[in-house]
């Protein structure tokens, strides 16, 4: 099990980033959360099998069709045993 905190910067709010990330996380069997940050970025915590977390992190570098991702910042953390994925 692995857990990554990610912050995605660029044009990532108002482009369905959170909704699509949630659907992709659920399809990969990942737990955690995603939210818009006050600075215009999107923050997320992704928890599950490391390979699946890395797959979703790669997607974060592209985002949905309307997104324009400038930067993805990742910090690995200890898993917390989350069981669901939610949007905050």
Secondary structure, 3 states (H helix, E strand, C coil): CEEEEEEEEEECCCCCHHHHHHHHHHHCCCEEEEEECCCCCEEEEEEECHHHHHHHHHHHCCCCCCCEEEEEEEEEECCCCCCCEEEC
